[in-house]
Amino acid sequence: MARARLQDVAERAGVSLATASRVLNGSDRQPGPQLVDRVRAAAAELGYVVNAQAQALARARTGLLGLVVQDISDPYFSTIAAGAQAAARERGRLVLLASTERDASAERDAVAAFAAHRVDGIVVAGTRWSADEDAALAAALEAYEAAGGRAVIVGQPLGAARVVRPPNSEGARDLARALLGQGHRRFVVLAGPARVATSQERAGAFVEAVQEAGGEVLATLETEFSRDGGHEVGDELARLVRESAGDPPCVFAVTDVMAIGVIARLRELGLEVPRDVRIAGFDDVPTLRDHTPALSTVRIPLEEMGRRAVVAAVDDGGDATAATVEHEVVLRDSTGAPPADNHEPSSSGTGG
């Protein structure tokens, strides 16, 4: 007769693999007494033998945290990493960093490597991809948690991992309303590929808000979700601007770095922002303070998101929030605002 597996115990008890592991491997994070009794009864019925290595992982602390980001050269991720590093240092942990170059399989490999090093927690920061592409990462995170680890996602929810979720839809809607309030009525959206969940959330909410207010979205241009992607789509945008016959559209790029890339290409083509076209971004990355023209954007607390993720990963009882974090619309020169920052307060709440 085959030896009973932890998965068999979880199925017999009607609980998740992670819950069964917490009960049987000695984790400090125990479920309620009824679930504990069910899991132990199922283990006894099946003759399950506890894995000593899994028990050690559930109880031990290595002082290491794994942080997986999709592109450390992108200021969005480097700022999240700075917040994570600060929070980890305060808690006596060192951060191991993996940058995956936006490769879904590399994310899974990084999580597996960190799990093998028995890190105390794993934080994965970045947009989610298609369900098929995310399946391997979800399985790796589930296995890590089943062995006693704790995983946190900064982005869209994935499996049972805790979540720190950026205010993508809320921020994009508020930005659209603010731009409409400036008098803009015609828009072009610069979006990432359809497989990029963050881009779809931001672009979809922006378009919806514009159309609800009676504005017009002339086109949605898909390009790579990066500064170079923004640069590459500049020629097509320049054509749309020149065809606008003196009534240029306002452009929403779903990330600041895409906005910076397209502004650079438009300048090379002889078009200036905001003289010839208005452009807004999203994130308010720190490098914007040195950018001309000053870019209208949605400010989100990137460093605080990194800190929250680490707290959720390592603190006893620490939880991230499934609600969105704070955001603020900031109107600057690039959309025709006065030189000084004009802040449009958002209606979002603070996550717990």
N, C-alpha and C positions, 0 to 999 in steps of 0.2 A: 504493500500500500504506500502511495506517495506521501511524503512528509507534508504536513499542513503548512501553508504559507500565511503570512500576515494578511494578504489579500483575501484568503479564504475566511479568516477570522472576521475581517471587516464585513464581508458579504453575509456571513451567518448572523452577525450582530446587527446588520442593517445600518452601519455607520461608514464614514469615509475612511480611507486608508490612513490619513493623517490622525484621525481620532483614535483609531485602533493602536497606532504606534505610540501616541502620547500615553495611553493607559498601560500598555505592556512594556514599554521601553523606559519608563521611569521619568518622563518629562515633568518639569515643574508646572506645566500648563495643563492641568487635568480638567476633563469635562465634568458634568454633574454626576452625582452618585449613581443615578439610574443607568446612565450610559456606561459608567465604569463597571457596574455589575453585569450589564449585558455583554460587554466585551470580554470580561474575564470568564463568564459562563461559556461563551462561544469558544474561547481558547481551550477551556477544559474539555469541552465536548469533542473538539477536534484533535486534542493532544498536541496543541501547538507548543513548540519549544522556542523560548525567547532567544533572539540573536544577541549575543553578548556585545558584538561590535556596534550594533545599533543602539544598545543601551548606553554604551560609552559616549556615542555621539549625542544622545539625548541629554546626558547629564554633564558632559564635559564642556569647558570653555577654552578656546584656543587664543582668544584675544585678537582674532582676525575677522574682518568683514570682507565680503566680496561685493564689488560694485561693477556692474556691467552697463556701459553706455554705448550708444550707437556711433558716436563720432566725437572724440575728445577735442578735436580741433574746432568744433562748432561751439561758440560761446554759450549757447543754450545748455549744452551738456557740461561744459567746464564749470559753469556757475553752479549747477546742481551738485557736481562733484565737490566743489569748494565747501558747500553747505554740509554735505555728507561727511567730508573729512573733518570739519570743525566739530560736528556732533560726535563723531567717533572718538576724536582725541579727548574730548571732555569725559568720555566714558571708558577711557583707558584701552581703546582698540586701535589697531592699525588697519588701513584700508588697502586691499589688493584690487587693482583696477584692470579691467579688460575693455578695450575699445574694439567694437566688432565691424566697423565700416559698413553699418546698415545691412549686415548679412545675417539672416534669421538662423541659419545653421551655426554660425559662429557664436550667437547668443547661447544656444543650447550647449555647445561645447564649453563655453566659459562657465556656465552654471555647473556642469558636470565636473569640471576641474576644481572649482571652488568647493563643491561638495566633497570631493575626494580629499581635499586639504582640511576638511572638518571645520570650516569657518563658522563663526557664531551666528551669522545671518547673511543673507544675500539680497541685494537691492538691484533690480533691473530697471533702468531708466530709458524710456524711449517709446515711440509710437508702436502700436501693434500692427501686425500685417494681416494677411488673409488667415482664415481658420486653419487651412492646411499647413501654411508656413509656421503658424504658432503652435501647432500640435506637439512637436518635439520639445519645444521649450516648456510648454505646460506639463508634459509628462516628466521632464527633468526636475521641475520645481516641486511637483507632487511627490516624487520619490525622495527629494531632499527633505521636505517637510515630514514625510512618513518616517524618516530616519531620525527625526527630532529637531531638524533645523527650522528656521523661520524665514520666509521669503516675503518681499515687498516689491510691488510694481509701482513705478512712477509713470503713469500713463493710463491706458484703458485697462479695465479689469481682465485678469487672465486666471482661470481656474479658481482655486480657493485662496490664493495669495492676498495679503492685505494690499490696499491701494491708496496711493496719494494721486489724486486725479486733477490734472490741469483744467482750468475753466474754458475749454476750447469753444464750445457752442455759446456759452453765456457771453464770453468776451467778444466773439465775432458779431453776435447780435447787437451788443452795445456799441461796438465800433461802427457798424452800419448805421445805426440810429444817429450817432454823433456826426458822421459824415453827411448824412441827409440833412441834419440840422445846420451844417455849414453851407448848404445849398447845392450840394452835388446830387445829381439825379441819374447820371449814366455811369456805369461801372464796368470794369474788366477785372476778373478774378484770376490770379496766378496760383494754381493749385499743384500739388504733387500728384504722383500716379494714383490710380484708383485703389491700389492695395495698401496705401498709407492711411491708416485710420485717423490720425490727427488732422491730416489735410482734409479728409472728407468731412470731419466734424466741423472744422472751421469754415471751409468753403460753403458747405451746405447751409449752415446757420446764417452766414452772411447773405447769401443769395435769398434765402427765405425772408429775412428781415427787410431787404431792399424791395422785394416784390410786394410784400405786405403793405409797404408804405407808398406804393405806386411808382417806385423807381424802376430802372431798366438795367439788366445785366446784358451787355452787348456780347460778351464772350467769356468762356472759361478756358484758359490756356494751361494745359498740363505740361509739367516739366519735372526734372529731378528735384527732390526735396532738399535743396542745398543752395549755396551761393552760386556755384557754377550753373546750376539749373536755371536760376534767375537770369544769369548773364546770357545763357544760350537762347532764351525766349525773347531777348530784347529786340531782335530784328522783327519778329512778328508783331510785337507790341508797337514798335515804331511805325509799322505800316498802318495799324489800326488808328494810331494817333494822327498820322498825316491824312488819313481818309476822313477824319472827323470834321473837317471843314471849319476850323476855328472853335469847335465845341468839344475839346478833348475829354475823354472819360477820366474818372478817378479810378485808380488801380488799387486793388487789395491783394497783397502778397501774403500767403498764409504763414510765412515766417519772416522775421526781420532780415535774415541772411539772404533770402531770396530777393527781398526788396532791394538790399544793397547791391546784389549782383545785377539786377535789371537796371538800376539807376546808373551803374558804371557803364553798362553797354549802351544805354540811351545817350550818355554823355559822349561816348566814342562816335556815335552816329549824328552828333550835333544837336541833340534834344536835351533841354535842361528841365530839371524839377526844382520848383513848381511852375516855372514859366510856361512850359509847353504841355506838361501833364502832371497831375497830382498822384502821389503814391503813399500808401499806408502799409504797415507791416503788423507783426504780432510777436510778443514776448518781451520787448524792451530789454534786450541783451545789453550788458555793460558797455560793449564797444560802441554803442550808438552815441555815447557822449562825445566822441571824436568825429562823428560823421556829419558831413555837410551835403545837402541841407538836413537840418534836424528832422528826424523821421517821426511822423504820427504812428502810434502803435497802441497795443494793449499791453499794459504792464502786469506781469504776473510774478509772484515772489519765488524766483527760481532757487535762490540759495535756501530759503525757508523750506521749500519742497524737499531738497536734499536732506536737511536736518530732520524733518518730520519722518522721512523714510527710515533713517537710521534709528530714531527713537522707537519706531514701530518694530524694527527688526531686532533690537537688543534689550529694550527695557522691559522688565517684568510688568505685565499688564498693559504694555504700550500698544496702542492701536492707531493705525492710520485712518484716514477718513474716506468713505466712499463718496461723500459729497465733494463738491469742487472747492478749491481754495479761492482766496480773494483775487480780485482783478480791478484794474482801473484803466479807463481810456485816457490816453494822453495825446492831445492834438498839438502838432508842431508845424514847422514851416512847410514840410513836404506836401501838405494838403491845403496850403493857403492860410494856415493859422498865423497869428502874430508871432514874432520871434520868440517871446517868452512862452514857457509851457503854459498851456491852458488845460486844466484837468476837468474831465467830465466824469463825475462820480458814478460808479457802477452800482447796480442793484444786487450784486451777489452777496451771499453770506459767507461767513467764515466757517470752515470745516472744524469739526471737533477733534 
